């Protein structure tokens, strides 16, 4: 799966901005940056333990969070992994988790830059 220059479909962030302004975008990004790495770690741990049911749950959460920020390639890839986990395809799921983790790293870097950019525009009165 090839990542484009931006791993984010900007339309998702535009929708968030219409709903709640830059503050909502920053809150959603913060939530993504806080929770998704923990869920990815849990998915990898449970995958190595052979608990595909737990993998499926963690990946489903990642898929949803990725969709919220417009990381459509990540969301689609997570959907693929989720389906394989449901089918019990452990030998296929484990290597794909590593790929997903790499993709998430790119998304996290992009989102952190976006958040910093939004904070710069808004000034230093955010915490």
C-alpha positions, -999 to +999 in steps of 0.1 A: +000+000+000+016+033-011+010+064+009+005+096-011+021+129-001-006+135+025-019+104+043-050+125+052-081+133+032-084+169+041-122+168+037-125+150+070-107+178+089-128+204+070-159+186+082-146+187+118-138+224+114-173+231+103-187+213+133-165+227+160-138+249+146-100+244+149-105+234+186-124+203+176-098+193+150-071+196+177-092+176+202-098+148+177-061+148+167-050+147+203-074+118+209-060+100+179-024+106+190-031+094+225-053+063+219-042+048+185-006+040+194-019+022+226-045+002+205-018-007+179+004-020+207-025-040+221-033-054+186+004-065+182+006-080+216-027-099+212-017-110+177+015-125+190-005-143+217-029-156+190-060-138+203-075-127+170-107-116+186-088-090+206-069-080+175-101-075+156-115-053+183-083-031+185-081-028+148-117-019+145-111+010+169-080+021+149-101+019+117-128+042+132-103+067+146-085+068+112-117+075+095-125+104+119-092+122+109-095+113+072-067+087+072-086+067+045-057+045+034-051+035+070-088+029+076-091+007+045-060-013+054-073-017+090-106-029+075-087-056+055-068-067+086-100-068+107-117-091+081-087-114+081-087-115+119-124-124+119-116-152+094-088-165+117-060-159+093-033-154+119-004-160+095-016-131+073-026-108+101+007-106+120+028-092+091+001-068+081+001-054+116+037-042+111+027-025+078-002-008+096+021+004+123+044+020+097+014+036+080+002+050+114+036+065+120+033+086+089-002+096+098+008+105+134+037+127+120+013+145+096-013+150+123+012+164+148+023+189+121-013+198+114-020+203+151+011+225+155+001+245+125-034+251+139-021+261+172+003+286+155-026+302+137-047+304+168-019+317+190-005+304+222-037+307+243-044+269+238-031+245+263 
